[in-house]
């Protein structure tokens, strides 16, 4: 029952239906008053509704249960900064604003080699993450450096070349479930050498990177279906 309420709370938040998100998270907390994931989501909903006092009180409750909780710590600091006028007012855009698809520049993909379910369920739709290119793949972590998962193998190979060549990307949580997370990747800077190379070609048959720019690569059409192979992540 609580798992269903959690999924409904996440969907409501993603759609910007914050009153619904409050109701679903309160429903969970009736049975699990120390559920820090639900408390974090509730505080986020309060903040997005402009109920700053309720948001602060709820995040402080999270810290009373988990003093090093990274979400509560960062959001309490953000509220303090807002009160001092050093940052813009708390704003949580609707999905249509942050997940605007742009051909060749954005992509939604499912992560593989996931972290544990508890870690995933602490995430929120719209939350900023970061890409970390490794030797054989690109991992995804939260802004505190906590590992969440990895991009599919072929997509990792493609983006690693672009990132090392100077391209830059934003990545956000788009949808999260107990054993599943989809992220939204957006190109924010294109290197001169890749000025005519789309980060995310629409056609699988489109060459990913011009051979004259990068040297030989596998010309097999991109396949982002997880292979299940384990590799050296360092």
Secondary structure, DSSP 8 states (H G I E B T S, - for coil): -HHHHHHHHHHHHHTT-HHHHHHHHHHHHHH-TT-HHHHHHHHHHHHHTT-HHHHHHHHHHHHHH-TT-HHHHHHHHHHHHHHHTSS-------HHHH----TBTEEEEE-BS---HHHHTT--TT-EEEEEE-SSSEEEEETT--EEEE--HHHHHHHHHHHHTT-EEEEEEEEEETTEEEEEEEEEE--GGGTT--SB-SSTTS-SS-HHHH-----S----S---------
